[in-house]
Amino acid sequence: MTQLIQNYTNSRDLVKQRITELSELRSSLMKKGDSARVMELDLDRRIRLLYEEHGEMQEIISHLTSYNRRRESFGKM
């Protein structure tokens, strides 16, 4: 269970890193006035989807962590 939680945590961190990269790219392109390129790369949609994925992963991590704690507490009884 601990390994599963760690895998989700690593994946969540990679998603957050990608959100940062795409957000910086979007910001850079917008500063250059290249909004057509932002639309061509569909950056707004991609960033939004990554935020949704990040949130879902966080919920799963929280659920698994809570379950693991309950399971461990029953084992101590």
All heavy atoms as an XYZ file, in Angstrom:
644
protein
N       0.841     -1.196      0.000
C       0.000      0.000      0.000
C       0.882      1.254      0.000
O       0.581      2.212     -0.694
C      -0.924     -0.025      1.218
C      -1.844      1.175      1.320
S      -3.105      1.314      0.049
C      -4.191      0.008      0.500
N       1.942      1.202      0.796
C       2.834      2.357      0.877
C       3.459      2.652     -0.483
O       3.599      3.815     -0.872
C       3.938      2.105      1.932
O       3.312      1.812      3.179
C       4.831      3.303      2.081
N       3.830      1.599     -1.208
C       4.426      1.789     -2.538
C       3.416      2.409     -3.499
O       3.767      3.269     -4.309
C       4.943      0.448     -3.083
C       5.682      0.584     -4.393
C       6.925      1.438     -4.281
O       7.665      1.348     -3.324
N       7.147      2.295     -5.259
N       2.170      1.983     -3.406
C       1.119      2.547     -4.260
C       0.944      4.041     -3.982
O       0.861      4.846     -4.918
C      -0.200      1.803     -4.029
C      -1.392      2.236     -4.867
C      -1.117      2.035     -6.347
C      -2.628      1.459     -4.443
N       0.933      4.400     -2.721
C       0.808      5.810     -2.343
C       2.003      6.593     -2.877
O       1.845      7.693     -3.422
C       0.671      5.961     -0.813
C      -0.646      5.350     -0.338
C       0.775      7.428     -0.399
C      -0.758      5.198      1.166
N       3.195      6.018     -2.749
C       4.405      6.694     -3.242
C       4.353      6.870     -4.760
O       4.745      7.918     -5.287
C       5.653      5.900     -2.838
C       6.949      6.586     -3.183
C       7.108      7.934     -2.506
O       6.781      8.087     -1.343
N       7.592      8.913     -3.227
N       3.868      5.864     -5.473
C       3.754      5.965     -6.931
C       2.790      7.086     -7.334
O       3.071      7.843     -8.264
C       3.310      4.637     -7.528
C       4.390      3.590     -7.474
O       5.572      3.885     -7.296
N       3.985      2.330     -7.602
N       1.646      7.158     -6.655
C       0.698      8.234     -6.941
C       1.303      9.593     -6.610
O       1.116     10.570     -7.342
C      -0.604      8.054     -6.155
C      -1.654      7.276     -6.908
C      -1.917      5.947     -6.603
C      -2.392      7.868     -7.924
C      -2.876      5.223     -7.287
C      -3.348      7.161     -8.618
C      -3.587      5.837     -8.298
O      -4.542      5.129     -8.993
N       2.053      9.669     -5.525
C       2.680     10.923     -5.133
C       3.701     11.363     -6.183
O       3.742     12.539     -6.567
C       3.352     10.785     -3.750
O       2.359     10.397     -2.800
C       3.989     12.081     -3.307
N       4.503     10.425     -6.667
C       5.475     10.751     -7.717
C       4.774     11.214     -8.993
O       5.196     12.190     -9.623
C       6.374      9.552     -8.010
C       7.330      9.249     -6.881
O       7.633     10.107     -6.059
N       7.793      8.020     -6.820
N       3.714     10.531     -9.371
C       2.956     10.912    -10.570
C       2.338     12.297    -10.413
O       2.369     13.111    -11.330
C       1.864      9.888    -10.859
O       2.427      8.652    -11.199
N       1.789     12.558     -9.223
C       1.200     13.870     -8.954
C       2.254     14.964     -9.069
O       2.013     16.019     -9.644
C       0.575     13.882     -7.569
C      -0.101     15.209     -7.227
C      -0.211     15.453     -5.765
N       1.108     15.418     -5.146
C       1.318     15.214     -3.860
N       0.323     14.999     -3.046
N       2.537     15.202     -3.378
N       3.439     14.700     -8.560
C       4.516     15.682     -8.639
C       4.937     15.942    -10.082
O       5.234     17.083    -10.456
C       5.716     15.234     -7.804
C       5.416     15.223     -6.313
O       4.408     15.837     -5.891
O       6.197     14.587     -5.571
N       4.951     14.903    -10.900
C       5.283     15.072    -12.314
C       4.217     15.893    -13.036
O       4.535     16.726    -13.899
C       5.448     13.710    -12.995
C       6.687     12.915    -12.593
C       6.628     11.513    -13.217
C       7.951     13.634    -13.009
N       2.965     15.671    -12.684
C       1.877     16.451    -13.284
C       2.021     17.915    -12.892
O       1.883     18.810    -13.736
C       0.495     15.892    -12.866
C      -0.625     16.863    -13.197
C       0.249     14.551    -13.542
N       2.327     18.175    -11.630
C       2.509     19.554    -11.173
C       3.675     20.210    -11.903
O       3.595     21.385    -12.296
C       2.740     19.574     -9.652
C       2.810     20.960     -9.082
C       1.513     21.704     -9.253
C       1.587     23.061     -8.592
N       0.439     23.883     -8.899
N       4.754     19.460    -12.109
C       5.898     19.978    -12.851
C       5.498     20.339    -14.282
O       5.878     21.380    -14.808
C       7.014     18.944    -12.862
C       8.249     19.360    -13.612
C       9.308     18.268    -13.630
O       9.188     17.242    -12.977
N      10.348     18.495    -14.395
N       4.696     19.490    -14.905
C       4.256     19.748    -16.289
C       3.333     20.962    -16.340
O       3.395     21.746    -17.288
C       3.558     18.510    -16.856
C       3.252     18.617    -18.308
C       4.516     18.714    -19.128
N       4.183     18.765    -20.546
C       4.878     19.425    -21.446
N       5.983     20.051    -21.118
N       4.494     19.433    -22.688
N       2.488     21.127    -15.332
C       1.629     22.307    -15.266
C       2.499     23.559    -15.226
O       2.237     24.537    -15.948
C       0.711     22.262    -14.028
C      -0.363     21.196    -14.189
C       0.072     23.632    -13.771
C      -1.156     20.908    -12.925
N       3.538     23.536    -14.421
C       4.445     24.680    -14.306
C       5.116     24.968    -15.641
O       5.179     26.125    -16.080
C       5.508     24.412    -13.215
O       4.845     24.199    -11.971
C       6.473     25.573    -13.092
N       5.605     23.929    -16.313
C       6.267     24.103    -17.608
C       5.328     24.715    -18.638
O       5.694     25.656    -19.348
C       6.787     22.760    -18.118
C       7.927     22.191    -17.312
C       8.230     20.746    -17.670
O       7.523     20.155    -18.525
O       9.185     20.196    -17.093
N       4.120     24.168    -18.737
C       3.168     24.667    -19.725
C       2.696     26.082    -19.382
O       2.492     26.903    -20.283
C       1.974     23.723    -19.855
C       2.261     22.366    -20.487
C       1.003     21.515    -20.501
C       2.820     22.512    -21.891
N       2.546     26.360    -18.104
C       2.134     27.702    -17.688
C       3.214     28.727    -18.028
O       2.905     29.833    -18.482
C       1.838     27.737    -16.190
O       0.735     26.925    -15.896
N       4.466     28.356    -17.822
C       5.566     29.254    -18.176
C       5.639     29.474    -19.683
O       5.873     30.595    -20.142
C       6.893     28.697    -17.656
C       7.036     28.789    -16.157
C       8.264     28.081    -15.623
O       9.006     27.444    -16.411
O       8.488     28.164    -14.402
N       5.425     28.406    -20.447
C       5.409     28.532    -21.904
C       4.280     29.443    -22.347
O       4.483     30.340    -23.183
C       5.260     27.154    -22.555
C       5.107     27.137    -24.075
C       6.318     27.763    -24.757
C       4.864     25.707    -24.559
N       3.106     29.243    -21.785
C       1.953     30.080    -22.125
C       2.237     31.542    -21.806
O       1.991     32.432    -22.611
C       0.715     29.617    -21.373
C      -0.523     30.404    -21.723
C      -1.698     30.055    -20.817
N      -2.890     30.743    -21.219
C      -3.129     32.035    -21.007
N      -2.228     32.789    -20.405
N      -4.246     32.593    -21.423
N       2.780     31.780    -20.635
C       3.093     33.145    -20.210
C       4.115     33.789    -21.139
O       3.969     34.946    -21.543
C       3.619     33.125    -18.780
O       3.891     34.419    -18.334
N       5.128     33.038    -21.486
C       6.168     33.541    -22.387
C       5.594     33.891    -23.754
O       5.900     34.946    -24.327
C       7.265     32.486    -22.536
O       8.193     32.857    -23.511
N       4.760     33.014    -24.282
C       4.157     33.270    -25.590
C       3.223     34.475    -25.553
O       3.202     35.282    -26.495
C       3.407     32.030    -26.080
C       4.286     30.845    -26.490
C       3.424     29.616    -26.733
C       5.118     31.180    -27.723
N       2.477     34.597    -24.471
C       1.555     35.733    -24.355
C       2.326     37.048    -24.250
O       1.920     38.054    -24.826
C       0.626     35.548    -23.154
C      -0.355     34.409    -23.313
S      -1.429     34.565    -24.753
C      -2.627     35.723    -24.105
N       3.451     37.044    -23.534
C       4.271     38.255    -23.424
C       4.824     38.672    -24.779
O       5.005     39.853    -25.049
C       5.425     38.038    -22.445
C       4.999     38.070    -21.005
C       6.175     37.848    -20.073
C       5.710     37.794    -18.632
N       6.817     37.485    -17.712
N       5.087     37.698    -25.635
C       5.579     37.968    -26.987
C       4.445     38.336    -27.935
O       4.683     38.662    -29.095
C       6.307     36.747    -27.539
C       7.588     36.420    -26.817
C       8.204     35.157    -27.387
C       9.421     34.736    -26.600
N       9.979     33.466    -27.104
N       3.221     38.252    -27.433
C       2.065     38.564    -28.259
C       1.702     37.453    -29.221
O       1.026     37.690    -30.227
N       2.129     36.251    -28.940
C       1.889     35.115    -29.825
C       0.725     34.259    -29.322
O       0.845     33.065    -29.088
C       3.168     34.279    -29.930
C       3.180     33.365    -31.143
O       2.160     33.329    -31.871
O       4.204     32.691    -31.352
N      -0.434     34.904    -29.176
C      -1.606     34.175    -28.686
C      -2.074     33.118    -29.682
O      -2.700     32.123    -29.286
C      -2.740     35.141    -28.353
O      -3.106     35.876    -29.492
N      -1.746     33.295    -30.950
C      -2.113     32.282    -31.947
C      -1.389     30.968    -31.653
O      -1.964     29.889    -31.797
C      -1.779     32.764    -33.348
N      -0.147     31.069    -31.240
C       0.624     29.861    -30.910
C       0.056     29.192    -29.654
O       0.014     27.972    -29.560
C       2.096     30.229    -30.709
C       2.988     29.060    -30.434
C       3.332     28.314    -31.701
N       4.345     27.300    -31.374
C       4.300     26.057    -31.790
N       3.335     25.665    -32.592
N       5.229     25.209    -31.448
N      -0.391     29.996    -28.687
C      -1.021     29.460    -27.478
C      -2.247     28.658    -27.868
O      -2.468     27.547    -27.375
C      -1.386     30.592    -26.489
C      -2.253     30.069    -25.353
C      -0.134     31.261    -25.952
N      -3.034     29.210    -28.778
C      -4.242     28.507    -29.226
C      -3.877     27.274    -30.048
O      -4.513     26.224    -29.921
C      -5.142     29.452    -30.013
C      -5.757     30.537    -29.131
S      -6.894     31.589    -30.014
C      -8.218     30.437    -30.334
N      -2.851     27.392    -30.887
C      -2.422     26.272    -31.717
C      -1.979     25.092    -30.856
O      -2.294     23.938    -31.149
C      -1.263     26.717    -32.613
C      -0.677     25.628    -33.480
C       0.533     26.119    -34.264
O       0.599     27.315    -34.592
O       1.398     25.283    -34.531
N      -1.256     25.385    -29.785
C      -0.788     24.333    -28.880
C      -1.868     23.894    -27.894
O      -1.675     22.925    -27.164
C       0.441     24.817    -28.103
C       1.694     25.071    -28.928
C       2.773     25.711    -28.071
C       2.200     23.770    -29.541
N      -2.981     24.612    -27.869
C      -4.114     24.300    -26.989
C      -3.674     24.271    -25.526
O      -4.055     23.379    -24.756
C      -4.742     22.981    -27.411
C      -6.192     22.847    -26.990
O      -6.784     23.861    -26.565
O      -6.727     21.723    -27.075
N      -2.851     25.254    -25.158
C      -2.250     25.267    -23.831
C      -3.270     25.426    -22.707
O      -3.148     24.780    -21.665
C      -1.193     26.370    -23.740
C       0.070     26.126    -24.562
C       1.007     27.324    -24.462
C       0.775     24.857    -24.129
N      -4.259     26.278    -22.910
C      -5.252     26.488    -21.847
C      -5.984     25.194    -21.495
O      -6.142     24.867    -20.318
C      -6.257     27.570    -22.246
C      -5.625     28.950    -22.319
O      -4.694     29.218    -21.529
O      -6.064     29.753    -23.155
N      -6.386     24.454    -22.495
C      -7.094     23.189    -22.267
C      -6.171     22.165    -21.619
O      -6.552     21.476    -20.664
C      -7.652     22.627    -23.575
C      -8.491     21.360    -23.395
C      -8.952     20.788    -24.731
N      -7.843     20.265    -25.511
C      -7.282     19.054    -25.333
N      -7.740     18.258    -24.398
N      -6.276     18.652    -26.084
N      -4.951     22.083    -22.099
C      -3.998     21.118    -21.558
C      -3.693     21.412    -20.088
O      -3.643     20.497    -19.258
C      -2.720     21.126    -22.389
C      -2.938     20.544    -23.783
C      -1.789     20.787    -24.711
N      -0.538     20.181    -24.242
C       0.644     20.417    -24.801
N       0.743     21.237    -25.836
N       1.729     19.844    -24.331
N      -3.519     22.676    -19.772
C      -3.242     23.065    -18.390
C      -4.446     22.739    -17.509
O      -4.297     22.198    -16.414
C      -2.848     24.555    -18.311
C      -1.489     24.779    -18.979
C      -2.837     25.042    -16.873
C      -1.139     26.244    -19.222
N      -5.641     23.064    -17.978
C      -6.855     22.794    -17.211
C      -7.010     21.290    -16.937
O      -7.323     20.879    -15.818
C      -8.079     23.321    -17.951
C      -9.375     23.199    -17.147
C     -10.599     23.675    -17.910
N     -10.920     22.738    -18.998
C     -10.786     22.990    -20.295
N     -10.345     24.155    -20.713
N     -11.100     22.084    -21.206
N      -6.767     20.472    -17.955
C      -6.875     19.021    -17.783
C      -5.839     18.499    -16.787
O      -6.137     17.603    -15.982
C      -6.718     18.305    -19.126
C      -7.869     18.476    -20.106
C      -7.512     17.857    -21.456
C      -9.139     17.869    -19.557
N      -4.646     19.057    -16.833
C      -3.617     18.638    -15.882
C      -3.986     19.025    -14.454
O      -3.731     18.262    -13.515
C      -2.258     19.220    -16.266
C      -1.583     18.558    -17.464
C      -0.368     19.371    -17.905
C      -1.196     17.120    -17.157
N      -4.597     20.199    -14.293
C      -5.063     20.589    -12.949
C      -6.128     19.617    -12.444
O      -6.135     19.246    -11.267
C      -5.618     22.015    -12.946
C      -4.583     23.060    -12.626
C      -4.209     24.000    -13.578
C      -3.982     23.130    -11.372
C      -3.255     24.969    -13.291
C      -3.036     24.090    -11.073
C      -2.671     25.009    -12.035
O      -1.729     25.952    -11.754
N      -7.030     19.205    -13.323
C      -8.057     18.235    -12.927
C      -7.415     16.907    -12.535
O      -7.784     16.308    -11.524
C      -9.051     18.017    -14.066
C      -9.956     19.209    -14.308
C     -10.859     19.027    -15.516
O     -11.021     17.881    -15.993
O     -11.397     20.037    -15.988
N      -6.452     16.466    -13.331
C      -5.756     15.218    -13.039
C      -5.005     15.322    -11.708
O      -5.017     14.383    -10.902
C      -4.783     14.897    -14.169
C      -4.105     13.565    -14.026
C      -3.235     13.221    -15.221
O      -3.312     13.892    -16.268
O      -2.461     12.257    -15.095
N      -4.374     16.461    -11.468
C      -3.654     16.690    -10.217
C      -4.611     16.576     -9.027
O      -4.303     15.926     -8.023
C      -2.977     18.059    -10.252
C      -2.171     18.376     -9.041
N      -2.721     18.980     -7.937
C      -0.874     18.168     -8.766
C      -1.783     19.130     -7.029
N      -0.643     18.642     -7.502
N      -5.769     17.208     -9.145
C      -6.762     17.147     -8.072
C      -7.260     15.735     -7.817
O      -7.427     15.318     -6.661
N      -7.497     14.991     -8.889
C      -7.955     13.610     -8.747
C      -6.890     12.747     -8.075
O      -7.200     11.925     -7.214
C      -8.317     13.032    -10.113
C      -9.569     13.640    -10.700
C      -9.787     13.256    -12.153
O      -8.965     12.496    -12.719
O     -10.785     13.727    -12.733
N      -5.647     12.951     -8.460
C      -4.559     12.194     -7.835
C      -4.446     12.532     -6.350
O      -4.222     11.644     -5.534
C      -3.224     12.479     -8.528
C      -3.091     11.839     -9.866
S      -1.477     12.230    -10.542
C      -1.498     11.252    -12.010
N      -4.612     13.802     -6.027
C      -4.543     14.201     -4.624
C      -5.654     13.543     -3.813
O      -5.421     13.094     -2.691
C      -4.624     15.727     -4.496
C      -4.413     16.234     -3.086
C      -3.070     15.821     -2.515
O      -2.043     15.965     -3.156
N      -3.078     15.292     -1.306
N      -6.845     13.462     -4.384
C      -7.951     12.788     -3.697
C      -7.641     11.308     -3.476
O      -7.913     10.763     -2.398
C      -9.236     12.927     -4.507
C      -9.834     14.305     -4.472
C     -11.108     14.397     -5.310
O     -11.767     13.361     -5.517
O     -11.422     15.506     -5.751
N      -7.085     10.659     -4.483
C      -6.741      9.239     -4.367
C      -5.680      9.049     -3.297
O      -5.775      8.132     -2.464
C      -6.267      8.678     -5.729
C      -7.451      8.627     -6.703
C      -5.629      7.299     -5.564
C      -7.064      8.344     -8.134
N      -4.660      9.902     -3.295
C      -3.599      9.805     -2.285
C      -4.186      9.974     -0.887
O      -3.861      9.209      0.029
C      -2.494     10.853     -2.559
C      -1.736     10.496     -3.837
C      -1.541     10.962     -1.366
C      -0.853     11.616     -4.362
N      -5.053     10.949     -0.723
C      -5.676     11.179      0.581
C      -6.496      9.968      1.015
O      -6.437      9.543      2.173
C      -6.571     12.412      0.539
O      -5.814     13.568      0.306
N      -7.261      9.414      0.088
C      -8.091      8.248      0.399
C      -7.226      7.047      0.776
O      -7.496      6.363      1.774
C      -8.985      7.911     -0.793
C      -9.863      6.728     -0.568
N     -10.972      6.766      0.237
C      -9.766      5.458     -1.034
C     -11.531      5.569      0.258
N     -10.819      4.759     -0.507
N      -6.190      6.781     -0.018
C      -5.317      5.639      0.260
C      -4.570      5.812      1.580
O      -4.416      4.851      2.339
C      -4.320      5.434     -0.887
C      -4.892      4.942     -2.205
C      -3.811      4.942     -3.274
C      -5.520      3.568     -2.064
N      -4.126      7.032      1.850
C      -3.417      7.301      3.104
C      -4.338      7.088      4.293
O      -3.955      6.470      5.294
C      -2.853      8.737      3.103
O      -1.965      8.886      1.982
C      -2.101      9.045      4.373
N      -5.556      7.578      4.192
C      -6.534      7.406      5.257
C      -6.840      5.927      5.473
O      -6.883      5.444      6.610
C      -7.810      8.167      4.914
O      -8.808      7.930      5.860
N      -7.041      5.206      4.392
C      -7.314      3.771      4.481
C      -6.149      3.040      5.141
O      -6.332      2.184      6.013
C      -7.579      3.194      3.088
C      -7.712      1.696      3.085
C      -8.889      1.078      3.488
C      -6.645      0.895      2.691
C      -9.010     -0.293      3.500
C      -6.759     -0.482      2.698
C      -7.934     -1.071      3.105
O      -8.053     -2.440      3.113
N      -4.935      3.396      4.729
C      -3.742      2.748      5.268
C      -3.606      3.011      6.773
O      -3.266      2.108      7.531
C      -2.504      3.236      4.515
C      -1.329      2.315      4.668
O      -1.490      1.108      4.762
N      -0.138      2.879      4.703
N      -3.906      4.218      7.204
C      -3.842      4.542      8.633
C      -4.872      3.738      9.423
O      -4.581      3.234     10.507
C      -4.077      6.035      8.851
C      -2.889      6.878      8.506
C      -3.121      8.323      8.917
N      -2.075      9.150      8.372
C      -2.266     10.269      7.701
N      -3.495     10.725      7.503
N      -1.248     10.961      7.236
N      -6.089      3.652      8.888
C      -7.135      2.865      9.570
C      -6.725      1.404      9.665
O      -6.894      0.765     10.698
C      -8.470      2.993      8.840
C      -9.179      4.310      9.063
C     -10.623      4.264      8.572
N     -10.797      3.712      7.247
C     -10.781      4.403      6.112
N     -10.591      5.707      6.134
N     -10.964      3.804      4.956
N      -6.189      0.885      8.587
C      -5.762     -0.508      8.552
C      -4.649     -0.766      9.581
O      -4.667     -1.766     10.290
C      -5.290     -0.871      7.161
C      -5.099     -2.359      6.938
C      -4.634     -2.625      5.578
N      -3.229     -2.174      5.531
C      -2.384     -2.462      4.572
N      -2.779     -3.140      3.538
N      -1.134     -2.049      4.622
N      -3.705      0.148      9.661
C      -2.607      0.008     10.622
C      -3.107      0.103     12.061
O      -2.630     -0.607     12.934
C      -1.537      1.067     10.369
C      -0.710      0.799      9.120
C       0.266      1.925      8.813
O       0.247      2.973      9.511
O       1.033      1.764      7.860
N      -4.082      0.997     12.297
C      -4.599      1.141     13.656
C      -5.358     -0.108     14.100
O      -5.313     -0.482     15.266
C      -5.482      2.377     13.783
O      -6.703      2.202     13.104
N      -6.028     -0.791     13.185
C      -6.713     -2.038     13.528
C      -5.715     -3.151     13.804
O      -5.961     -4.029     14.607
C      -7.686     -2.477     12.433
C      -8.937     -1.658     12.384
C      -9.348     -1.058     11.211
C      -9.709     -1.491     13.521
C     -10.508     -0.304     11.163
C     -10.870     -0.734     13.484
C     -11.267     -0.131     12.297
N      -4.577     -3.094     13.144
C      -3.544     -4.101     13.334
C      -2.871     -4.004     14.677
O      -2.338     -4.981     15.196
N      -2.913     -2.819     15.298
C      -2.272     -2.605     16.590
C      -3.142     -3.073     17.747
O      -2.686     -3.170     18.882
C      -1.919     -1.134     16.772
C      -0.833     -0.670     15.839
C      -0.534      0.792     16.032
C       0.533      1.251     15.049
N       0.824      2.663     15.187
N      -4.387     -3.329     17.490
C      -5.321     -3.723     18.558
C      -5.128     -5.164     18.948
O      -4.751     -6.029     18.394
C      -6.769     -3.491     18.140
C      -7.078     -2.047     17.948
S      -8.789     -1.883     17.454
C      -9.127     -0.331     18.188
